[in-house]
């Protein structure tokens, strides 16, 4: 009986070992199940066995041995019934309580049956074993089957773990937690059942320890303790092969520290463990002294040794060694058990390493995610900052015409509040009729279209004044007669009727070109009628621009709105981006240029007219004129020709300055003497206007290093301005003095007692074409003189400035270098 | 006694030429470089015709015209604008103010004389 039991135990252990080895070598679940089923059936001498695994809501027959095709076909899938999910179900005699499934079983000849659930955290399936014999499943068989069941569960979990580990990095963490729970369950089972076989218990304990932790050292320590306890030995150690192929002791018990620390790393093939690693087979040594290369343990008095390989997937990862000082011969059962444990530990080591690798991967991944998240956040804040700070207004409209993004500049330009506009259709979101224009723009097909809006500059308008002007009698104004309406131009519609007309459907298509900003909106048949603003009458248009004092006095903003379609990489339209650029300055420049052309032609015409007239008079009345009159007329011709010459020189200088073709021919000359000469040129003109020219402040011998011709043009421009803006009885004073040796500068001032320059005009005085109030006051000129003065003086490395008071006069101060600079390179 | 004509222009060289033409054609000419000077002359003399530029600093031709017309004694004196402002709107605007004629620069002496004689209606040089 005892021999029977022994044989039985040996078979069971062998089965467990084979299953563990299979598990360590394969990750293919069905193969593991197949092996486990075959092994368990052979160990218990049972005829039938099958395994169901949970797939979704149903149980699928995964593996079966001994069943007829008929039975298999009828039971390929099972509904998830309560009995399948519960605990171990042992039915020793099926004929006692017949059920439908039992009828089928009986046809197979089944008399006794056991079903155990494959359970980790959740129900995963069930393992059933059946026999033609009665009373087949006693307590020890049940225990064995349950152990296998736990192993199978572990295998299933491992397989799933691997699948999820491949997909998701935290799967293993979950598995780790589950493994912990599983181990606890296992311990409970063992405690409950009060296992008789301590060796099986040891194996189970090792499995439990292995499942409890994925931390390698913990696993190995616990496993070694259990093994030593079961094997009743006082020493043991676990060695692992490192990447250099050396065996390193990882855990040791009962061995003197010096013995471990002083021994050099063991090579494969050397010593006991080295030989085990090399062969992959366990080694039992009753007396270690037979091994010549093992000295340390002999010295410490250890006699008997067992060393088993720790294997996983055909690789030997290390060895598990136990030793005793006693005289002892380890039995084959001992070695077999240790071999099983070695296989289990191999799997555990592999799992732990896998876990570590995945943890590491997961950590890197988390770091990467954190980094990327931070990058994205930075990117977003950068984008936000850009959107907030760009000088252009920006609107983004989705395909349904809704405003999904706008920057503060856009809101400021068009006068709407971001929080009130985002999310609404653009026509509603923006003040009329801007919404209509831009909506039209959005609905235009094509890569880019543009429209220019001329609207009151809201930043410069006091909102308090935006209400309807009292006593306004302009009947053409849409706000006329409506008591609640505000002045139409400012807050009601905030747009000029010109633009309204421009948006009307009758206008021709325009493509947005930078050279000619399209003032007109394209409107195609695709447009919904409501998108097209009503067209105001031309009459009103005229009236508004010329007559409405309120409207004409408003500061204006010219905005060029440009729309482009946003497409993703597949060419799908996501929406439209509208960029609005403030082109007020460009428009003003444009206006000034137009004004300039008209001014210049007037300025050219005047002297020519006079020259023509004078010459024609000379010819007509020559005989009747006395010599004095003739000379006077000829002098007039010369003077006007000089004016003409000066003007043309100015224009040419300007274009030379633009082209960068002004080459200064510098020389040292007496600026004071030069001024005196130039003053005499203007003496007659001054006398005619009854203006005194004062030259007392010319400090003789004050030299400058400059291009005399260019400086002449500067002085002439300043003098002619002074005379032009000074009325009869006034004074024009020219002074030249040295600013002292230290500074090396010469100061020239041209002062007048003329009309003076307002502070606003002073700010722009030296800009080309800028004439300020002079235009309105009917004073002729081109707006070039002072621009040229400034540009020439700055070419010389000098500076020019103005001080002026309206009604008192103006003083222009020019500073020029007195001497040729020391550094000869600069003077080139 | 020949007719007296007051000429007002801020450009002295231009003014001198007009003065010359009119004198050569036998008119008495009073000339002024700005509005105030012209108004001062008008306090002492009542001319038979006034010719004025428009774009002038301080007092422009429009203001000068209105100041002249406000004086009852000068109400009937023919008034001609002689200006470089030659756009149709400018001419229309000037005529709306009530001036008798509007001449533009550049000027042909012939046109000036025809306009002057038309306004003086035979009291001028041709009669002589």
Interface residues (C-beta under 8 A of the other chain):
Chain A: X602 X605 X606 X608 X609 X610 X612 X613 X614 X616 X617 X620 X621 X624 X629 X632 X633 X636 X639 X640 X688 X689 X725 X727 X728 X755 X777 X778 X779 X780
Chain B: X11 X12 X13 X14 X16 X17 X20 X21 X24 X33 X34 X54 X55 X56 X57 X58 X60 X84 X105 X106 X107 X109
